[in-house]
């Protein structure tokens, strides 16, 4: 019997314990990963070998340092093989819309039973489904219906999920990186020192949880952080 590796990201210990106990009821699920916020989640995933990496992560939304929406958006670019399912107490339209836009594979409420969580894992990983609580599915359909009735040219939507992580200066530096400029050239363009530019670059890499230029460029393009 194939075992599916499951992770939980939630800032509250009681939630991690409760959800973890539900997951551990099933022999075909292995609770292998716990994180206290989005930043901690991405930091722990760095460098994990594939056979140790969770295949699915239940993600809370409201967390310090990095919330669930930001973590999902970054995680989808960095780890496309992982399924991210929101598990939260929030069912308002804005949260649902932001989660879908960030790339969540599903959206469940925290009061779901152990069987429902198990079904969600199987649905996402085995059947490539998009598990949602009934109330969330209904709202998601309403959102899609409303969106289809609005002309996109009249109601443009910008993706602020990732851009809010970086400062304006860091976004300027990011555009220069993607344009192929090195630190010396960026310093010339921005009228600052090479050391300052390198500090900005280091901060960008840290905030986006990447290790090299190729990764940061992929996120920038995937998440439309640049024009």
C-alpha positions in Angstrom: 0.0 0.0 0.0 1.5 3.3 -1.1 1.8 5.8 1.7 1.2 9.5 1.0 3.3 12.0 2.9 1.3 14.8 4.5 2.4 18.1 6.0 0.6 20.7 8.2 1.4 24.5 8.3 -0.4 26.3 11.1 0.8 28.8 13.7 -1.3 27.4 16.5 0.0 24.3 18.3 -3.5 23.0 19.2 -4.5 23.1 15.5 -1.4 21.2 14.4 -2.1 18.6 17.1 -5.8 18.2 16.2 -5.2 18.0 12.5 -2.2 15.7 13.0 -4.3 13.3 15.1 -6.8 13.1 12.4 -4.2 12.3 9.7 -2.5 9.7 11.9 -5.7 7.6 12.0 -4.9 6.3 8.6 -2.2 3.8 7.7 -1.9 5.1 4.1 -1.0 8.7 5.4 2.3 9.7 6.9 2.4 12.9 8.9 6.0 13.9 8.1 6.1 17.7 8.1 5.0 20.4 10.6 5.6 24.2 10.1 4.5 27.2 12.2 3.9 29.7 9.4 4.4 30.1 5.7 8.0 31.2 6.0 8.9 28.3 8.2 7.2 25.9 5.7 9.2 27.1 2.8 12.5 27.2 4.8 12.0 23.6 5.9 11.2 22.5 2.3 14.6 23.9 1.1 17.0 21.1 0.4 14.6 18.3 1.4 15.2 15.2 -0.7 12.2 14.2 -2.8 11.6 11.0 -0.8 11.3 13.1 2.4 9.2 15.9 1.0 5.5 16.0 1.8 3.2 15.3 -1.2 0.4 17.4 0.2 0.4 20.3 2.7 -2.6 21.5 4.6 -2.1 25.3 4.9 -3.6 27.8 7.3 -4.3 31.3 6.1 -3.8 33.8 8.9 -0.2 33.4 10.2 2.6 35.7 11.2 5.7 36.4 9.1 4.2 34.9 6.0 0.5 34.0 5.5 -0.9 31.0 3.7 -1.8 32.8 0.5 1.8 34.0 0.1 3.2 30.6 1.0 1.0 28.8 -1.5 1.9 31.3 -4.3 5.6 30.8 -3.7 5.3 27.1 -3.0 3.6 26.4 -6.3 6.5 28.0 -8.2 9.2 26.4 -6.1 7.7 23.0 -5.5 5.1 22.3 -8.3 5.0 18.6 -7.3 3.4 19.5 -3.9 -0.4 19.9 -3.5 -1.4 22.8 -1.2 -4.8 22.6 0.4 -6.2 25.5 2.5 -7.4 24.4 5.9 -8.9 27.4 7.7 -11.8 28.9 9.6 -12.3 31.7 6.9 -15.0 31.2 4.3 -15.4 34.8 3.0 -15.3 35.5 -0.7 -12.0 37.5 -0.6 -10.1 34.6 1.1 -11.5 32.0 -1.3 -10.6 34.2 -4.4 -7.1 34.9 -3.1 -6.5 31.3 -2.4 -7.6 30.2 -5.9 -5.6 32.9 -7.5 -2.5 31.9 -5.5 -2.9 28.3 -6.8 -4.4 26.4 -4.0 -5.4 22.8 -5.0 -8.4 22.8 -2.5 -10.1 24.7 0.3 -11.5 23.1 3.4 -12.8 24.2 6.7 -11.0 23.2 9.9 -14.0 21.4 11.3 -13.8 18.7 8.6 -13.8 15.1 9.9 -10.8 12.8 9.7 -12.5 10.9 6.9 -13.0 14.1 4.9 -9.4 15.0 5.3 -8.4 11.6 4.1 -10.7 11.9 1.2 -9.2 15.3 0.3 -5.7 13.8 0.3 -6.7 10.9 -2.0 -8.7 13.2 -4.2 -5.9 15.6 -4.8 -2.9 13.3 -5.0 -4.4 10.2 -6.6 -7.2 11.6 -8.7 -5.9 15.2 -9.2 -9.1 16.6 -7.9 -9.8 19.9 -6.1 -11.3 19.1 -2.7 -13.6 21.7 -1.3 -16.0 21.9 1.6 -19.6 22.1 0.2 -20.1 25.7 1.4 -16.8 26.7 -0.2 -17.6 25.0 -3.5 -20.9 26.8 -3.7 -19.2 30.2 -3.1 -16.4 29.4 -5.6 -19.0 28.7 -8.2 -20.7 32.0 -7.4 -17.4 33.8 -7.7 -16.7 32.2 -11.1 -20.2 33.0 -12.3 -19.9 36.7 -11.2 -16.5 37.0 -12.8 -17.8 35.6 -16.1 -20.4 38.4 -16.2 -17.8 41.1 -15.9 -15.7 42.2 -18.8 -12.0 41.9 -18.0 -11.2 45.2 -19.7 -13.5 47.0 -17.3 -12.3 45.3 -14.1 -8.6 44.6 -14.3 -7.2 42.4 -11.6 -3.7 42.6 -10.4 -1.9 39.8 -8.5 -0.5 41.3 -5.3 0.1 38.0 -3.7 3.8 38.1 -4.2 4.5 41.7 -4.9 3.5 42.7 -1.4 6.4 40.6 0.0 9.0 42.9 -1.6 9.6 46.6 -1.0 9.4 49.0 -4.0 13.2 49.2 -4.1 13.5 45.4 -4.1 11.0 45.2 -6.9 13.1 47.6 -8.9 16.2 45.5 -8.3 14.2 42.3 -9.3 13.4 43.8 -12.6 17.0 44.6 -13.2 18.0 41.0 -12.3 15.5 39.6 -14.7 16.8 41.9 -17.4 20.1 40.2 -17.0 22.0 42.9 -15.2 24.7 42.1 -12.6 25.2 44.0 -9.3 27.7 46.4 -10.8 25.4 47.4 -13.6 22.3 47.6 -11.3 24.3 49.9 -9.0 25.1 52.2 -12.0 21.4 52.3 -13.0 20.1 53.0 -9.5 22.9 55.4 -8.4 23.8 53.3 -5.4 26.8 51.1 -4.3 27.4 47.5 -5.4 27.3 46.5 -1.7 23.8 48.0 -1.3 22.6 46.2 -4.4 24.0 42.9 -3.1 22.2 43.4 0.2 18.9 44.0 -1.7 19.5 40.9 -3.8 20.2 38.9 -0.6 16.9 40.1 0.9 15.0 39.2 -2.3 16.4 35.7 -2.2 15.6 35.3 1.5 12.0 36.6 1.2 11.3 34.4 -1.9 13.1 31.4 -0.4 15.3 30.9 -3.4 19.0 30.1 -3.8 19.8 31.3 -7.3 18.9 33.7 -10.2 17.1 31.0 -12.2 14.6 30.4 -9.3 13.9 34.0 -8.7 13.4 34.6 -12.4 10.9 31.7 -12.6 8.9 33.1 -9.7 9.0 36.6 -11.2 7.5 35.4 -14.5 5.1 32.7 -13.0 3.6 35.2 -10.5 3.6 38.2 -12.8 5.8 40.2 -10.4 7.2 42.0 -13.4 5.8 43.3 -16.7 
